Amino acid sequence: MTDSTNDELIKSILANLTEEQKQNLVEQVVGNQQKVTSGEQNEQTTRGIVLGKVNEDFTVNRNPKQEGRQPVKAKKNKWTDEGEAHKDIETPMFERTPRARKEHKMEEVECHACGKSFKIDPKNVYGAYHRCNRCGGGR
């Protein structure tokens, strides 16, 4: 479209609008222009750190002092326990539950190779031929 056809199109659109609609359109256009100009002047900030200025061509100008990584510095812990939290909670006195488990017992078996008797956990006793640690070492 050429400039003359654009002008004719705009004039025909404006001719069909009421006065109130024209006024609203003017306010929106003027408001958007003010937002754009103020946005160009303001720098973007996040948590108080200046990130940079975004230009119309979407390039960013940054402060060279702020670029790069910055080391994290530890500070002294200033918190102290005043003993004020949860003062209203009290632990009740109670009797501990007695131990109900049976004592662990080892089973005594005889070594098949040397005949020496030794103790072994009952979970590991299976079969008829048992070997002690000395004979079952695989040397």
C-alpha positions as CSV (number, residue, x, y, z in Angstrom):
1,M,0.0,0.0,0.0
2,T,1.2,3.5,-0.8
3,D,1.1,6.4,1.5
4,S,-1.9,7.9,-0.3
5,T,-4.0,4.8,0.1
6,N,-3.0,4.6,3.8
7,D,-4.1,8.2,4.2
8,E,-7.4,7.5,2.5
9,L,-8.0,4.4,4.6
10,I,-7.3,6.3,7.9
11,K,-9.6,9.2,6.8
12,S,-12.5,6.7,6.0
13,I,-12.0,5.0,9.4
14,L,-12.0,8.3,11.3
15,A,-15.1,9.5,9.4
16,N,-17.0,6.4,10.7
17,L,-16.1,7.0,14.4
18,T,-18.1,9.0,16.8
19,E,-16.6,12.0,18.7
20,E,-16.3,9.9,21.9
21,Q,-14.5,7.1,20.0
22,K,-12.1,9.6,18.4
23,Q,-11.3,11.1,21.8
24,N,-10.6,7.6,23.3
25,L,-8.4,6.8,20.3
26,V,-6.4,10.0,20.8
27,E,-5.9,9.3,24.5
28,Q,-4.7,5.7,23.8
29,V,-2.2,6.8,21.2
30,V,-0.9,9.6,23.4
31,G,-0.7,7.3,26.4
32,N,1.2,4.6,24.5
33,Q,3.7,7.2,23.2
34,Q,4.4,8.4,26.8
35,K,4.9,4.8,28.0
36,V,7.3,4.1,25.2
37,T,9.4,7.3,25.8
38,S,9.5,6.7,29.6
39,G,10.3,3.0,29.1
40,E,13.3,4.0,27.0
41,Q,14.6,6.3,29.7
42,N,14.2,3.9,32.6
43,E,16.7,1.1,33.2
44,Q,15.5,-2.3,34.1
45,T,16.1,-3.3,37.7
46,T,15.7,-6.5,39.6
47,R,16.2,-6.7,43.3
48,G,18.0,-3.4,43.3
49,I,20.6,-4.6,40.7
50,V,20.8,-2.5,37.5
51,L,20.5,-4.9,34.5
52,G,20.9,-2.4,31.7
53,K,19.1,-0.2,29.3
54,V,17.1,-1.8,26.4
55,N,17.3,0.2,23.2
56,E,14.8,0.3,20.3
57,D,16.8,-2.3,18.3
58,F,16.6,-4.6,21.4
59,T,20.3,-4.2,22.2
60,V,21.2,-3.8,25.9
61,N,23.7,-1.3,27.3
62,R,25.0,-2.5,30.6
63,N,27.2,-1.0,33.3
64,P,30.6,-2.6,32.8
65,K,31.2,-2.6,36.6
66,Q,28.1,-4.9,37.1
67,E,29.1,-7.5,34.5
68,G,30.6,-10.9,35.3
69,R,30.3,-13.1,38.3
70,Q,30.6,-11.7,41.7
71,P,31.7,-13.8,44.7
72,V,29.2,-14.6,47.5
73,K,30.4,-13.2,50.8
74,A,29.3,-14.9,54.0
75,K,28.2,-12.7,56.9
76,K,28.2,-13.3,60.6
77,N,25.0,-14.9,62.0
78,K,23.4,-12.3,64.2
79,W,20.5,-14.5,65.3
80,T,20.4,-15.5,69.0
81,D,18.0,-17.9,70.7
82,E,16.0,-16.0,73.2
83,G,14.1,-19.0,74.4
84,E,10.8,-17.4,73.7
85,A,9.5,-19.7,70.9
86,H,7.1,-22.5,71.8
87,K,7.2,-21.9,75.6
88,D,3.5,-23.0,75.8
89,I,4.4,-26.6,74.7
90,E,5.4,-29.1,77.5
91,T,6.6,-32.6,77.0
92,P,4.5,-35.0,79.2
93,M,6.2,-37.4,81.6
94,F,5.7,-41.1,80.5
95,E,7.1,-44.5,81.0
96,R,9.2,-46.0,78.3
97,T,7.9,-49.2,76.6
98,P,9.9,-52.2,77.7
99,R,11.9,-54.2,75.2
100,A,9.8,-57.1,74.0
101,R,12.2,-58.7,71.5
102,K,13.9,-61.9,72.4
103,E,17.7,-62.0,72.8
104,H,19.6,-63.0,69.7
105,K,20.9,-66.5,69.9
106,M,23.6,-68.1,67.8
107,E,23.4,-71.7,66.8
108,E,26.3,-74.0,67.4
109,V,27.3,-76.2,64.4
110,E,30.3,-78.5,63.6
111,C,32.7,-77.9,60.8
112,H,32.5,-80.6,58.1
113,A,36.2,-80.3,57.2
114,C,38.1,-80.0,60.5
115,G,35.4,-81.1,63.1
116,K,35.7,-77.9,65.1
117,S,32.4,-76.6,66.6
118,F,31.6,-72.9,66.0
119,K,28.6,-70.6,66.4
120,I,26.7,-69.2,63.4
121,D,23.6,-67.1,62.9
122,P,20.5,-69.4,62.6
123,K,19.6,-67.5,59.4
124,N,22.7,-68.8,57.7
125,V,22.3,-72.5,58.8
126,Y,21.2,-74.6,55.8
127,G,22.1,-77.9,54.5
128,A,24.1,-80.7,56.3
129,Y,27.7,-79.6,55.5
130,H,29.0,-76.5,57.3
131,R,32.5,-75.0,57.2
132,C,34.1,-72.7,59.7
133,N,35.9,-69.5,58.7
134,R,39.3,-71.2,58.7
135,C,38.3,-74.0,56.4
136,G,36.0,-72.0,54.2
137,G,38.4,-69.3,53.4
138,G,39.2,-70.7,49.9
139,R,43.0,-70.7,50.4
